[in-house]
């Protein structure tokens, strides 16, 4: 099943140390939960998108800036939210 965490009566949980290390999370960092078809994607919000650019260099399109990627991610999230809303409305 993977790594698990327990939710307290207050709706809180402790992210296991192995996950925090892999995500580079530290005290005070924020995370986002993005709903996907098969569950949720946990995204660290503790770093600007620009910090990830070097790791994507081999996949980068020529003449593409970090702002282009930020805009594309924002549009992708917006599209996903809209699809989810449309799906929820059609299910009722």
Secondary structure, DSSP 4 states (H G I P E B T S, - for coil): ------B-TTS-BPPPHHHHHHHT--TT--EEEEEETTEEEEEE-SS-GGGGGGGGGGGPPTT--HHHHHHHHHHHHHHHHHHHHHHHHHH-
